[in-house]
Amino acid sequence: MYMQHVGEDSFHGILGRMGASWFRDEDFEGLYRETHGRPSVPPSQLCIALLLQTYDGVSDDEAIDRTAFDLRWKVALGLEISEKLCAKSTLQLFRSKLVLNDAYQQVFNKSIEVCREAGLLKRSKLRAAIDTTPILGRGAVKDTFNLVSDQIRRCVEEACALKSWTSASVVAEHGLGRHFASSFKGSVELDWSDAEEKRALVGQLVGDAKVALALCREALRGHTAEAERTHPLRAAAALLSDLLAQDIDESDEDGGGPKISRGTTKDRIISTTDPEMRHGHKSHSKGFNGYKAGIVANADDGVILATDARPANMHDGEQAKELLESAVENSGQELDRILGDTAYGGLETREDLASLAAEIIVKVPPGTRRGMFSLDDFEIDEQSGKARCPAAKTSRVRRAVHVRGNDPGWRYTFSREDCTGCELRAKCTRAENNPKAVLITAKTEALQPLRREQRTPEFRAKYRERVKVEHRIGRCIQLGARQARYLGKAKLAFQLAMVATVANLTLAVSHGGIEGPLLILSALMLLVGRRRRIVPSVNLHAKIESQWSAIRAVMHAVTEMAICRPLF
């Protein structure tokens, strides 16, 4: 009734007309019991509501409100003007079921199927473009003092909840009150510029943490490890132990007590509210806290075929093979070409991708700084053990080296006299006094032919196809993918899948192929309904006649057919 106000070709209008056939109640029957419970809100409507929430980027409260007063949402959901979809808790429960059962993947796969029906994904072979993008985590990132203090509070709260202890009395008895303030560091009187005072506070913090862990052990006494009600307390105690291990040095070699560890532990936990978050770098100068999203898109038309969520400190290439295999499975195509940036150009990653039996169009990481001489500018004579530089000078010494990662090779060192005052020194080395040294290892020798290949016009033409995944990442960022909406990697994976689903559906709508099957049926209906009084709109009639003309071009005669349900 209100479709004309919303727009038949809008995203909301398309969902209103096609959503019930794309997302059916029976697709989600595995999430519900057959014999217990009460009548539920149709899961097909809840699924569409989650897609609308992703499209509009609104909270759960706002989403439920929009089902009550937003005409576009009512049209998309098939609600009457006076209807409201459900309570907020119902929407949240349905989302939890999707996450716990990985059922959101079938919603995402449906978007790929819709794109195929719209005329995308025409090729039988897949050219897959892969990339990652930073996702800012939802958890609070704090320093060591507040991290440990927050987890001490969490352990005490979980222990009291398990044993029905009175929290206030436990806190007072063990002197843990400062950990229940809004900020641990703000609750202590301390000269933070005094290293000795800070170290003394670290010792007090470690002492309080051990008290909290002792409370946890006392609360768990008599419970089996499998007891489900003890899992929150066990997880809290384990996290507190991990925080102490990663950030506190208790060796006390100098007799001054525990101190903050020097350096940063690999895979360091940075948040107690979301312990899976990590600190990552998109470049050497730009860091972020949270996760990375991995995305594979079809390089021909930009359909997103696979997504994943990973910690921010994970290298892009670590899950590249698995992500590409998911894309192949979801698309139903044969993998023909892999397109990626330098993050996927290392030899280990390339060897991993080679098992997929596809052409690899991936840039190799640069061997030297921009504007400096590369290894190709040096002539290496392995028989004589000499290297010749662009200034026609010959190296003096060759020494065997063994670079970490089982990478043997040779280091060719030129003389200080030849390098000092050389006109080409600025393009040869950044060292102020030391002479030039050229390192040739097994890995550099394997990478040099690849670097030469990527400078060819043929490679550059193929590599330009990779831009599709950057465009699709940009679309996902528009839909809110840059900021995590939830805590934890599992829920972030759900968010990314929903974003990719909306991106694919809007791509299919913009491609203009959604209505193809309906228009063909309508054109056939015109044949049967010639004798009936059919009064379609002028625009729709023009579309139908166009489809019917195409049908008549390939069919000389249509003798007889029966259609049970007329479209008009």
KOLTORDREN-103692 format. One record per residue (C-alpha): residue in one letter; x, y, z. Coordinates in steps of 0.2 Angstrom, whole numbers, padded with zeros to 4 digits, always signed. Each point is the difference from the previous one (the first is absolute). Example, Ala and Ser with C-alpha at 12.3 -4.5 7.8 and 13.67 -1.06 7.14 Angstrom:
2
{A {+0062 -0022 +0039}}
{S {+0006 +0017 -0003}}
***
This chain:
568
{M {+0000 +0000 +0000}}
{Y {+0014 +0012 +0004}}
{M {+0013 -0007 -0012}}
{Q {-0003 +0015 -0012}}
{H {+0006 +0012 +0014}}
{V {+0015 -0010 +0005}}
{G {+0005 -0005 -0018}}
{E {-0001 -0017 -0008}}
{D {+0019 +0001 -0006}}
{S {+0006 +0006 +0017}}
{F {+0009 -0012 +0012}}
{H {-0015 +0000 +0012}}
{G {-0012 -0002 -0015}}
{I {+0011 -0015 -0007}}
{L {+0000 -0008 +0017}}
{G {-0019 +0002 +0002}}
{R {-0003 -0008 -0017}}
{M {+0014 -0013 +0000}}
{G {+0005 -0002 +0018}}
{A {-0012 -0014 +0004}}
{S {+0006 -0011 -0014}}
{W {+0018 +0003 +0004}}
{F {-0001 -0003 +0019}}
{R {-0013 -0013 +0004}}
{D {-0005 -0006 +0017}}
{E {+0004 -0018 -0004}}
{D {+0018 +0006 -0003}}
{F {+0002 +0003 +0019}}
{E {-0010 -0015 +0007}}
{G {+0016 -0007 +0007}}
{L {+0001 +0014 +0012}}
{Y {-0017 -0004 +0008}}
{R {-0008 -0015 +0009}}
{E {-0015 -0009 -0008}}
{T {-0010 -0005 +0016}}
{H {+0005 +0013 +0013}}
{G {-0001 +0019 +0002}}
{R {-0013 +0012 -0005}}
{P {-0005 +0008 -0017}}
{S {+0015 +0011 -0006}}
{V {+0002 +0015 -0011}}
{P {+0004 -0007 -0018}}
{P {+0019 -0002 -0001}}
{S {-0001 +0006 -0018}}
{Q {-0006 +0017 +0006}}
{L {+0013 +0000 +0014}}
{C {+0013 -0004 -0013}}
{I {-0006 +0015 -0011}}
{A {+0000 +0011 +0015}}
{L {+0018 -0004 +0003}}
{L {+0004 +0005 -0018}}
{L {-0009 +0016 +0002}}
{Q {+0009 +0004 +0016}}
{T {+0017 -0003 -0009}}
{Y {-0006 +0011 -0015}}
{D {-0005 +0014 +0011}}
{G {+0013 -0002 +0013}}
{V {-0012 +0001 +0015}}
{S {+0000 -0007 +0018}}
{D {-0011 -0014 +0006}}
{D {-0012 +0013 +0008}}
{E {-0001 +0011 -0015}}
{A {-0003 -0016 -0011}}
{I {-0015 -0005 +0009}}
{D {-0006 +0018 +0001}}
{R {+0001 +0001 -0019}}
{T {-0010 -0016 -0002}}
{A {-0014 +0010 +0008}}
{F {+0001 +0017 -0008}}
{D {+0011 -0001 -0016}}
{L {-0010 -0003 -0015}}
{R {+0015 -0007 -0010}}
{W {+0003 -0013 +0013}}
{K {-0018 -0005 +0001}}
{V {+0000 -0003 -0019}}
{A {+0016 -0010 +0001}}
{L {-0007 -0010 +0014}}
{G {-0018 -0002 -0006}}
{L {-0007 +0008 +0015}}
{E {-0017 +0009 +0001}}
{I {+0000 +0018 +0005}}
{S {-0004 -0003 +0018}}
{E {+0011 -0015 +0002}}
{K {+0017 -0001 +0010}}
{L {+0012 -0014 -0004}}
{C {+0005 -0006 +0017}}
{A {+0009 +0004 +0016}}
{K {+0018 +0004 +0000}}
{S {+0005 -0016 +0010}}
{T {-0008 -0010 -0014}}
{L {+0011 +0008 -0013}}
{Q {+0015 -0003 +0011}}
{L {-0004 -0018 +0003}}
{F {-0002 -0004 -0018}}
{R {+0017 +0009 -0004}}
{S {+0008 -0011 +0014}}
{K {-0007 -0016 -0008}}
{L {+0007 +0005 -0017}}
{V {+0017 +0003 +0008}}
{L {+0001 -0016 +0011}}
{N {-0006 -0011 -0015}}
{D {+0010 +0009 -0013}}
{A {-0017 +0002 -0009}}
{Y {+0004 +0017 -0006}}
{Q {+0011 -0008 -0014}}
{Q {-0016 -0006 -0009}}
{V {-0007 +0017 +0000}}
{F {+0017 +0006 -0008}}
{N {+0000 -0014 -0012}}
{K {-0018 +0005 -0005}}
{S {+0007 +0017 -0005}}
{I {+0012 -0008 -0012}}
{E {-0014 -0010 -0008}}
{V {-0010 +0016 -0002}}
{C {+0015 +0008 -0009}}
{R {+0001 -0015 -0011}}
{E {-0019 +0001 -0004}}
{A {+0003 +0019 -0004}}
{G {+0012 -0004 -0014}}
{L {+0016 +0001 +0010}}
{L {+0013 -0014 +0002}}
{K {-0002 -0005 -0018}}
{R {+0017 -0008 -0003}}
{S {+0004 -0018 +0004}}
{K {+0017 +0005 +0007}}
{L {+0003 +0011 +0014}}
{R {+0012 +0015 +0001}}
{A {+0001 +0003 +0019}}
{A {+0007 +0016 +0007}}
{I {+0005 -0001 +0019}}
{D {+0004 +0013 +0013}}
{T {-0003 +0005 +0018}}
{T {-0005 +0016 +0009}}
{P {+0002 +0005 +0018}}
{I {-0015 -0001 +0012}}
{L {+0000 +0010 +0015}}
{G {-0005 -0010 +0015}}
{R {-0014 +0003 +0012}}
{G {+0009 -0004 +0016}}
{A {+0008 +0012 +0011}}
{V {+0019 +0001 -0002}}
{K {+0010 +0004 +0017}}
{D {+0017 +0000 +0007}}
{T {+0007 -0014 +0011}}
{F {-0005 +0008 +0016}}
{N {-0018 +0002 -0005}}
{L {-0001 -0017 -0010}}
{V {+0006 -0010 +0015}}
{S {-0011 +0010 +0012}}
{D {-0016 -0002 -0011}}
{Q {+0003 -0019 +0000}}
{I {+0003 -0001 +0019}}
{R {-0017 +0008 +0002}}
{R {-0008 -0012 -0013}}
{C {+0008 -0015 +0009}}
{V {-0008 +0005 +0017}}
{E {-0017 +0004 -0008}}
{E {+0000 -0018 -0008}}
{A {+0006 -0008 +0016}}
{C {-0014 +0008 +0010}}
{A {-0013 -0004 -0013}}
{L {+0005 -0018 +0000}}
{K {+0000 -0002 +0019}}
{S {-0014 +0013 +0004}}
{W {+0013 +0010 +0011}}
{T {-0004 +0018 +0004}}
{S {+0012 +0010 -0011}}
{A {+0002 +0014 +0012}}
{S {+0006 -0010 +0014}}
{V {+0012 -0010 -0011}}
{V {+0007 +0016 -0007}}
{A {+0002 +0008 +0018}}
{E {+0007 -0016 +0007}}
{H {+0014 -0002 -0013}}
{G {+0004 +0019 -0002}}
{L {-0005 +0000 -0019}}
{G {-0011 +0016 +0001}}
{R {+0011 +0010 -0012}}
{H {-0003 -0012 -0014}}
{F {-0019 +0004 +0001}}
{A {+0003 +0019 -0004}}
{S {-0003 +0007 -0017}}
{S {+0019 +0000 -0003}}
{F {+0013 -0009 +0009}}
{K {+0014 +0013 -0004}}
{G {-0012 +0014 +0005}}
{S {-0003 -0008 +0017}}
{V {+0018 +0000 +0006}}
{E {+0011 +0014 +0006}}
{L {+0016 -0002 -0010}}
{D {+0014 +0010 -0008}}
{W {-0001 -0008 -0017}}
{S {+0017 +0008 -0005}}
{D {+0008 -0010 +0015}}
{A {+0006 -0017 -0007}}
{E {+0002 -0007 +0018}}
{E {-0018 +0005 +0005}}
{K {-0007 -0008 -0016}}
{R {+0010 -0016 +0003}}
{A {-0007 -0001 +0017}}
{L {-0018 +0002 -0006}}
{V {+0004 -0014 -0013}}
{G {+0004 -0011 +0015}}
{Q {-0016 +0004 +0009}}
{L {-0010 -0003 -0016}}
{V {+0008 -0017 -0002}}
{G {-0004 -0004 +0018}}
{D {-0018 +0005 -0002}}
{A {-0001 -0011 -0016}}
{K {+0007 -0015 +0010}}
{V {-0014 +0003 +0013}}
{A {-0013 +0000 -0014}}
{L {+0007 -0016 -0007}}
{A {-0001 -0008 +0017}}
{L {-0018 +0005 +0002}}
{C {-0003 -0008 -0017}}
{R {+0008 -0016 +0005}}
{E {-0010 +0000 +0016}}
{A {-0017 +0003 -0009}}
{L {+0004 -0014 -0012}}
{R {+0004 -0013 +0013}}
{G {-0012 -0014 -0001}}
{H {-0006 +0004 -0018}}
{T {+0006 -0011 -0015}}
{A {+0008 +0008 -0015}}
{E {-0014 -0005 -0011}}
{A {-0013 +0010 +0011}}
{E {-0007 +0013 -0012}}
{R {-0004 +0012 +0014}}
{T {+0018 +0001 +0004}}
{H {+0006 +0005 -0017}}
{P {-0001 +0019 +0002}}
{L {+0010 -0001 +0016}}
{R {+0013 -0011 -0008}}
{A {+0001 +0011 -0015}}
{A {+0003 +0015 +0011}}
{A {+0013 -0008 +0010}}
{A {+0009 -0006 -0016}}
{L {+0000 +0017 -0007}}
{L {+0007 +0008 +0016}}
{S {+0014 -0012 +0000}}
{D {+0004 +0003 -0019}}
{L {+0000 +0019 +0004}}
{L {+0013 -0002 +0014}}
{A {+0011 -0012 -0011}}
{Q {+0000 +0012 -0015}}
{D {+0003 +0017 +0009}}
{I {+0008 -0003 +0017}}
{D {+0018 -0006 +0003}}
{E {+0000 -0009 +0017}}
{S {+0018 -0006 -0001}}
{D {+0006 +0013 +0013}}
{E {+0018 -0002 -0005}}
{D {+0005 +0017 +0007}}
{G {-0011 -0002 +0016}}
{G {-0012 +0014 -0004}}
{G {-0015 -0011 -0002}}
{P {-0011 -0003 -0015}}
{K {+0001 +0013 -0015}}
{I {-0008 +0003 -0016}}
{S {+0008 -0011 -0014}}
{R {+0011 +0009 -0013}}
{G {-0006 -0002 -0017}}
{T {-0016 -0006 -0007}}
{T {-0005 -0018 +0001}}
{K {-0005 -0008 -0017}}
{D {-0019 -0002 -0001}}
{R {-0002 +0012 +0015}}
{I {-0018 +0001 +0007}}
{I {-0005 +0019 +0000}}
{S {-0018 -0001 +0006}}
{T {-0009 -0009 +0014}}
{T {-0017 +0004 -0008}}
{D {+0005 -0008 -0016}}
{P {+0015 -0011 +0003}}
{E {+0001 -0006 -0018}}
{M {+0005 +0018 -0006}}
{R {+0018 +0003 -0005}}
{H {+0011 +0015 -0005}}
{G {+0003 +0000 -0018}}
{H {+0009 +0010 -0014}}
{K {-0007 +0004 -0017}}
{S {+0016 +0009 -0004}}
{H {+0016 +0003 +0010}}
{S {-0006 +0017 +0006}}
{K {-0019 -0004 +0003}}
{G {-0005 -0011 +0013}}
{F {-0018 -0005 +0006}}
{N {-0008 -0011 +0014}}
{G {-0012 -0013 -0005}}
{Y {-0002 -0013 -0014}}
{K {+0003 -0002 -0019}}
{A {-0014 -0004 -0013}}
{G {+0005 -0012 -0014}}
{I {-0010 +0002 -0016}}
{V {+0000 -0009 -0016}}
{A {-0009 +0008 -0015}}
{N {-0003 -0005 -0018}}
{A {+0012 +0011 -0010}}
{D {-0013 +0000 -0015}}
{D {-0015 +0008 +0009}}
{G {+0005 +0002 +0018}}
{V {-0012 -0013 +0008}}
{I {+0007 -0003 +0017}}
{L {+0003 -0019 +0002}}
{A {+0008 -0003 +0017}}
{T {+0004 +0010 +0016}}
{D {+0008 -0004 +0016}}
{A {+0005 +0009 +0017}}
{R {+0018 -0002 +0007}}
{P {+0010 +0008 +0013}}
{A {+0008 +0016 -0005}}
{N {+0018 -0007 +0002}}
{M {-0003 -0014 -0012}}
{H {+0010 +0001 -0016}}
{D {-0012 +0002 -0015}}
{G {+0007 -0016 -0009}}
{E {-0003 -0012 +0015}}
{Q {-0018 -0004 -0004}}
{A {+0001 +0005 -0019}}
{K {-0002 -0018 -0006}}
{E {-0014 -0004 +0011}}
{L {-0009 +0016 -0005}}
{L {+0002 -0003 -0018}}
{E {-0006 -0018 +0001}}
{S {-0016 +0006 +0009}}
{A {-0002 +0012 -0015}}
{V {+0001 -0014 -0012}}
{E {-0012 -0010 +0009}}
{N {-0013 +0014 +0002}}
{S {+0002 +0005 -0018}}
{G {-0001 -0017 -0008}}
{Q {+0014 +0006 -0012}}
{E {+0017 -0007 -0005}}
{L {+0014 +0011 +0007}}
{D {+0010 +0007 -0014}}
{R {+0009 +0015 +0006}}
{I {+0005 +0007 +0017}}
{L {+0003 +0019 +0002}}
{G {+0008 +0007 +0016}}
{D {+0011 +0014 +0006}}
{T {+0018 -0002 +0007}}
{A {-0007 -0007 +0017}}
{Y {-0003 -0016 -0010}}
{G {+0017 +0001 -0010}}
{G {+0011 -0009 +0012}}
{L {+0007 -0017 -0005}}
{E {-0008 -0010 +0014}}
{T {-0017 +0007 -0005}}
{R {+0003 -0002 -0018}}
{E {+0004 -0018 +0003}}
{D {-0016 -0002 +0010}}
{L {-0010 +0007 -0014}}
{A {+0008 -0010 -0014}}
{S {-0009 -0015 +0007}}
{L {-0016 +0008 -0007}}
{A {+0006 -0003 -0018}}
{A {-0004 +0018 -0005}}
{E {+0010 +0014 -0008}}
{I {+0007 +0011 +0013}}
{I {+0000 +0019 -0003}}
{V {+0007 +0006 +0016}}
{K {+0013 +0014 +0002}}
{V {+0017 -0005 +0009}}
{P {+0005 +0011 +0015}}
{P {+0012 +0013 -0006}}
{G {+0018 -0005 +0003}}
{T {+0007 +0018 +0002}}
{R {-0006 +0017 +0004}}
{R {-0008 +0010 -0014}}
{G {+0013 +0010 -0010}}
{M {+0014 -0012 +0006}}
{F {+0010 -0013 -0011}}
{S {-0007 -0017 +0000}}
{L {+0009 -0017 -0001}}
{D {-0003 +0000 -0019}}
{D {+0012 +0015 -0001}}
{F {+0014 -0010 +0007}}
{E {+0009 -0014 -0010}}
{I {+0004 -0015 +0010}}
{D {+0013 -0013 -0005}}
{E {-0002 -0015 +0011}}
{Q {+0015 -0009 -0008}}
{S {+0012 +0014 +0005}}
{G {-0009 +0005 +0015}}
{K {-0001 +0018 -0005}}
{A {-0014 +0013 -0002}}
{R {+0001 +0015 -0011}}
{C {-0009 +0016 +0004}}
{P {-0008 +0013 -0011}}
{A {+0016 +0011 +0002}}
{A {+0010 -0015 -0008}}
{K {+0008 -0003 +0017}}
{T {+0004 -0018 +0005}}
{S {-0004 -0007 +0018}}
{R {+0015 -0005 +0011}}
{V {-0007 -0013 +0012}}
{R {-0013 -0014 -0002}}
{R {-0006 -0009 +0016}}
{A {-0013 -0014 +0003}}
{V {-0016 +0006 +0010}}
{H {-0015 -0009 +0006}}
{V {-0015 +0011 +0002}}
{R {-0013 -0005 +0012}}
{G {-0014 -0011 -0007}}
{N {+0013 -0013 -0008}}
{D {+0005 +0012 -0013}}
{P {+0019 -0002 -0005}}
{G {+0009 +0011 -0011}}
{W {+0015 +0012 -0003}}
{R {+0005 +0017 +0005}}
{Y {+0010 +0010 -0012}}
{T {+0009 +0015 +0008}}
{F {+0008 +0014 -0009}}
{S {+0015 +0010 +0006}}
{R {-0001 +0016 +0010}}
{E {+0011 +0009 -0012}}
{D {-0011 -0004 -0015}}
{C {-0016 +0005 +0009}}
{T {+0006 +0016 +0008}}
{G {-0002 +0015 -0012}}
{C {-0009 -0011 -0013}}
{E {-0012 +0011 -0010}}
{L {-0013 -0014 +0001}}
{R {+0001 -0003 +0018}}
{A {-0017 +0009 +0004}}
{K {-0009 -0013 -0011}}
{C {+0010 -0014 +0006}}
{T {+0000 +0000 +0019}}
{R {-0007 +0010 +0015}}
{A {+0015 -0004 +0011}}
{E {+0010 +0015 +0005}}
{N {+0017 -0008 +0001}}
{N {-0001 -0018 -0004}}
{P {+0003 -0007 -0017}}
{K {-0014 -0008 -0011}}
{A {-0004 -0018 +0004}}
{V {-0011 -0011 -0012}}
{L {-0009 -0015 +0008}}
{I {-0005 -0014 -0012}}
{T {-0009 -0014 +0008}}
{A {-0011 -0014 -0007}}
{K {-0016 +0010 +0003}}
{T {+0006 +0015 -0009}}
{E {+0006 -0010 -0015}}
{A {-0017 -0007 -0001}}
{L {-0009 +0017 +0002}}
{Q {+0010 +0009 -0013}}
{P {-0007 -0008 -0016}}
{L {-0018 +0004 +0008}}
{R {+0005 +0018 +0002}}
{R {+0006 +0001 -0018}}
{E {-0016 -0008 -0006}}
{Q {-0011 +0012 +0010}}
{R {+0008 +0015 -0010}}
{T {-0007 -0007 -0017}}
{P {-0016 +0007 -0008}}
{E {-0008 -0017 +0000}}
{F {+0001 -0001 +0019}}
{R {-0005 +0018 +0003}}
{A {-0016 -0003 -0011}}
{K {-0005 -0015 +0010}}
{Y {+0004 +0008 +0017}}
{R {-0011 +0014 -0004}}
{E {-0015 -0012 +0002}}
{R {+0004 +0000 +0019}}
{V {-0008 +0017 +0002}}
{K {-0017 -0009 +0001}}
{V {+0003 -0006 +0018}}
{E {+0005 +0017 +0005}}
{H {-0016 +0007 -0006}}
{R {-0010 -0014 +0009}}
{I {+0009 +0004 +0016}}
{G {-0004 +0018 -0002}}
{R {-0018 -0005 -0002}}
{C {+0001 -0010 +0016}}
{I {+0007 +0014 +0009}}
{Q {-0014 +0011 -0005}}
{L {-0012 -0013 +0008}}
{G {+0010 +0001 +0016}}
{A {+0013 -0013 -0001}}
{R {+0014 +0011 +0007}}
{Q {-0007 -0001 +0017}}
{A {-0004 -0016 +0009}}
{R {-0018 +0000 +0007}}
{Y {+0003 -0014 +0012}}
{L {+0013 -0008 +0011}}
{G {+0009 -0015 -0006}}
{K {+0006 -0008 -0016}}
{A {-0015 -0011 -0002}}
{K {-0013 +0015 +0000}}
{L {+0012 +0010 -0011}}
{A {+0000 -0014 -0013}}
{F {-0019 +0001 +0000}}
{Q {+0000 +0019 -0002}}
{L {+0012 -0001 -0015}}
{A {-0011 -0014 -0008}}
{M {-0015 +0011 +0002}}
{V {+0009 +0015 -0007}}
{A {+0006 -0010 -0015}}
{T {-0018 -0007 -0002}}
{V {-0007 +0018 -0001}}
{A {+0014 +0005 -0012}}
{N {-0004 -0015 -0012}}
{L {-0018 +0003 +0001}}
{T {+0001 +0019 -0004}}
{L {+0013 -0005 -0014}}
{A {-0013 -0012 -0008}}
{V {-0014 +0014 +0001}}
{S {+0011 +0013 -0008}}
{H {+0005 -0013 -0014}}
{G {-0018 +0000 -0004}}
{G {-0002 -0019 -0002}}
{I {-0011 -0003 +0015}}
{E {-0017 +0001 -0009}}
{G {+0005 -0010 -0015}}
{P {-0009 -0016 +0005}}
{L {-0015 +0009 +0005}}
{L {-0001 +0010 -0016}}
{I {+0002 -0015 -0011}}
{L {-0015 -0009 +0009}}
{S {-0009 +0016 -0002}}
{A {+0003 +0001 -0018}}
{L {-0006 -0018 -0002}}
{M {-0015 +0005 +0010}}
{L {-0004 +0013 -0013}}
{L {-0002 -0015 -0012}}
{V {-0012 -0009 +0010}}
{G {-0009 +0016 +0006}}
{R {-0003 +0008 -0016}}
{R {-0018 -0005 +0001}}
{R {-0001 +0007 +0018}}
{R {-0001 +0018 +0005}}
{I {+0017 +0004 +0006}}
{V {+0005 +0018 +0004}}
{P {+0018 +0001 +0005}}
{S {+0009 +0016 +0003}}
{V {+0008 +0009 -0015}}
{N {+0018 -0003 +0006}}
{L {-0003 -0018 +0005}}
{H {-0009 -0003 -0017}}
{A {+0015 +0006 -0009}}
{K {+0012 -0011 +0009}}
{I {-0012 -0015 -0002}}
{E {-0001 +0003 -0019}}
{S {+0019 +0001 -0001}}
{Q {+0001 -0017 +0008}}
{W {-0013 -0007 -0011}}
{S {+0008 +0006 -0015}}
{A {+0016 -0009 +0005}}
{I {-0010 -0016 +0003}}
{R {-0009 +0002 -0017}}
{A {+0018 +0001 -0008}}
{V {+0004 -0017 +0005}}
{M {-0017 -0008 +0000}}
{H {-0010 -0001 -0016}}
{A {-0015 -0007 +0008}}
{V {-0007 -0003 +0018}}
{T {-0015 -0011 -0002}}
{E {-0007 -0002 +0017}}
{M {+0005 +0003 +0018}}
{A {-0009 +0001 +0017}}
{I {+0005 +0012 +0014}}
{C {-0008 -0003 +0016}}
{R {+0002 +0017 +0008}}
{P {-0002 +0016 -0011}}
{L {+0012 +0014 +0004}}
{F {-0013 +0013 -0002}}
***
